């Protein structure tokens, strides 16, 4: 019964979930990333691209719990403990169609993809996930920022 | 055994209610739930999506079954199987050093840890107690032989 109801409900959803999960496509072309997107996409980026995007003032969102955010995060990254506030800030900073980056602890954490999916439901079209996340960034000794969430 | 009768009912209401409540957010956001399943790195071939579509309904239906007393034993057995799977998944995640959200559907942002495992074990214990009872009360269908 659960199978029938679940499958039926998914079939009639506005945005049905694929029956099988697909891995995120990795994008490495800066010009493609910087273009606004008018269709909803979530793509993966590597660390080198994350660095370039930070230099280009693309906003970053930290999907980790606030206690980890306060211990250190990628410079200027926004916390995600209050999603409503985050949505307002993102809307103000990038609008719905321009890119921003979401990251979490490392490529095992998955909360970056979960948050990306949630933000996509809020209408954001152009979301990049930095899978290596905080672990890869801090191991590479790239700049970090330590402050309390605003 | 009047006390036993009401303990049974209380256990059914609490556990059934918990499972129904936990299923609602997952039913509404299967994509987030699929991601949470994926975080455990246990499910192959992208099957987390189909699990995320079906499993919350199983939780919902068995929760209802437990509360209203329809296929009570089967509902309790299904919930026990689910709980046992959750416990195994959480233990392996801890052993593999994953610091991930449990995806339990009760409190947002709740992480996998010993506390969640103990909670699940207590619920499982209560269900096992329920299932070994010789007589069930307040059932709609099927009526147990003793009650009919």
Boltz contact constraints between the chains, C-beta under 6 A:
constraints:
  - contact:
      token1: [A, 1]
      token2: [B, 61]
      max_distance: 6.0
  - contact:
      token1: [A, 2]
      token2: [B, 54]
      max_distance: 6.0
  - contact:
      token1: [A, 2]
      token2: [B, 57]
      max_distance: 6.0
  - contact:
      token1: [A, 2]
      token2: [B, 58]
      max_distance: 6.0
  - contact:
      token1: [A, 2]
      token2: [B, 61]
      max_distance: 6.0
  - contact:
      token1: [A, 3]
      token2: [B, 54]
      max_distance: 6.0
  - contact:
      token1: [A, 5]
      token2: [B, 57]
      max_distance: 6.0
  - contact:
      token1: [A, 6]
      token2: [B, 53]
      max_distance: 6.0
  - contact:
      token1: [A, 6]
      token2: [B, 54]
      max_distance: 6.0
  - contact:
      token1: [A, 6]
      token2: [B, 57]
      max_distance: 6.0
  - contact:
      token1: [A, 10]
      token2: [B, 53]
      max_distance: 6.0
  - contact:
      token1: [A, 17]
      token2: [B, 30]
      max_distance: 6.0
  - contact:
      token1: [A, 17]
      token2: [B, 31]
      max_distance: 6.0
  - contact:
      token1: [A, 17]
      token2: [B, 49]
      max_distance: 6.0
  - contact:
      token1: [A, 18]
      token2: [B, 49]
      max_distance: 6.0
  - contact:
      token1: [A, 19]
      token2: [B, 49]
      max_distance: 6.0
  - contact:
      token1: [A, 19]
      token2: [B, 50]
      max_distance: 6.0
  - contact:
      token1: [A, 20]
      token2: [B, 46]
      max_distance: 6.0
  - contact:
      token1: [A, 20]
      token2: [B, 49]
      max_distance: 6.0
  - contact:
      token1: [A, 21]
      token2: [B, 46]
      max_distance: 6.0
  - contact:
      token1: [A, 21]
      token2: [B, 48]
      max_distance: 6.0
  - contact:
      token1: [A, 21]
      token2: [B, 49]
      max_distance: 6.0
  - contact:
      token1: [A, 108]
      token2: [B, 98]
      max_distance: 6.0
  - contact:
      token1: [A, 110]
      token2: [B, 35]
      max_distance: 6.0
  - contact:
      token1: [A, 110]
      token2: [B, 38]
      max_distance: 6.0
  - contact:
      token1: [A, 110]
      token2: [B, 39]
      max_distance: 6.0
  - contact:
      token1: [A, 113]
      token2: [B, 35]
      max_distance: 6.0
  - contact:
      token1: [A, 114]
      token2: [B, 32]
      max_distance: 6.0
  - contact:
      token1: [A, 114]
      token2: [B, 35]
      max_distance: 6.0
  - contact:
      token1: [A, 117]
      token2: [B, 31]
      max_distance: 6.0
  - contact:
      token1: [A, 117]
      token2: [B, 32]
      max_distance: 6.0
